[in-house]
Amino acid sequence: MITDDWSLKASDKKHNHEMSDELKGYKTVGRLNPNENRYLHELANSKVPPRHILTNLRNMNNRTSNTRQSTRGLRTEMKHIMKPLVENKYIYHEIFS
C-alpha cells in the first residue's frame, strides 16, 4: 500500500503476537450489562429474530437514557452529580449552581 505520504509493505500477513486469553480493554466485551444479557437470552430462547433483539435492546437503552435525562434536566451529568454538594454547602462553585 503506497500513498504520497507513506508506504506499508506486509511481508508476512500474520499477527506478530499471540491472541490474548483475556479480553480486557476490548470494546466489544462487556457492552451488555447483566440485565441486558439476561434479556438477550430470554429473547433468543423465545426464537425472536436477531434484528428484533437488537431493536429491543436499543429501545431499552433509549428509555433508560431518556429517564436519566428527564431526572437531571438540562444539567450535564457532572453538574447533576455536583448539585447536592453545592446545595448542602460541601463545596461552593458558581459553575455547579
C-alpha positions in Angstrom: 0.0 0.0 0.0 1.5 3.3 -1.1 0.3 6.9 -0.8 2.0 10.2 -1.3 2.9 10.5 2.4 3.8 6.9 3.5 4.0 3.3 2.4 3.3 0.0 4.0 4.6 -3.4 2.9 3.3 -6.5 4.7 5.7 -9.4 4.1 4.1 -11.8 6.5 0.3 -11.4 6.8 0.2 -13.0 10.3 -0.1 -11.2 13.6 3.2 -10.6 15.4 1.7 -11.6 18.8 -0.4 -14.4 20.2 -4.1 -13.9 20.9 -4.8 -12.9 24.5 -6.9 -15.2 26.7 -8.4 -12.3 28.5 -10.4 -9.7 26.6 -10.0 -6.8 28.9 -9.9 -3.4 27.2 -11.7 -4.6 24.1 -14.7 -2.5 23.1 -17.0 -5.4 22.3 -16.5 -7.1 25.6 -18.9 -6.1 28.4 -21.1 -4.0 26.2 -24.2 -5.6 27.7 -24.9 -5.3 31.4 -26.3 -8.3 33.3 -29.9 -7.2 32.8 -29.4 -6.7 29.1 -27.6 -10.0 28.8 -30.5 -11.8 30.6 -33.0 -10.1 28.3 -31.0 -11.1 25.3 -31.1 -14.8 26.4 -34.8 -14.6 27.0 -35.5 -13.2 23.6 -33.1 -15.7 21.9 -34.8 -18.6 23.7 -38.2 -17.3 22.5 -37.0 -17.5 18.9 -37.1 -13.7 18.4 -35.1 -12.8 15.2 -31.7 -11.1 15.9 -32.7 -7.9 14.2 -35.7 -7.6 16.6 -33.5 -8.4 19.6 -31.1 -5.6 18.6 -34.0 -3.1 18.1 -35.5 -4.1 21.5 -32.1 -3.6 23.3 -31.6 -0.2 21.6 -35.1 0.9 22.7 -34.5 -0.3 26.2 -31.2 1.8 26.3 -33.0 4.8 24.9 -35.7 4.6 27.6 -33.0 4.4 30.3 -31.2 7.3 28.8 -34.4 9.4 28.5 -35.3 8.7 32.1 -31.8 9.8 33.3 -32.0 12.9 31.2 -35.5 13.8 32.4 -34.2 13.5 36.0 -31.3 15.8 35.6 -32.9 18.3 33.2 -30.6 20.5 31.2 -27.7 19.9 33.6 -24.8 17.9 32.3 -24.0 14.7 34.2 -21.2 16.4 36.1 -23.4 19.3 37.2 -26.1 16.9 38.2 -23.6 15.0 40.4 -22.2 18.2 41.9 -25.6 19.8 42.6 -26.3 18.2 46.0 -22.7 19.0 47.1 -23.3 22.7 46.3 -26.8 22.8 47.8 -25.6 21.3 51.1 -22.6 23.7 51.1 -20.0 20.9 51.0 -18.4 22.9 48.1 -19.0 26.3 46.5 -18.6 26.9 42.9 -20.7 29.1 40.5 -20.4 26.6 37.7 -22.3 23.9 39.6 -25.2 26.2 40.7 
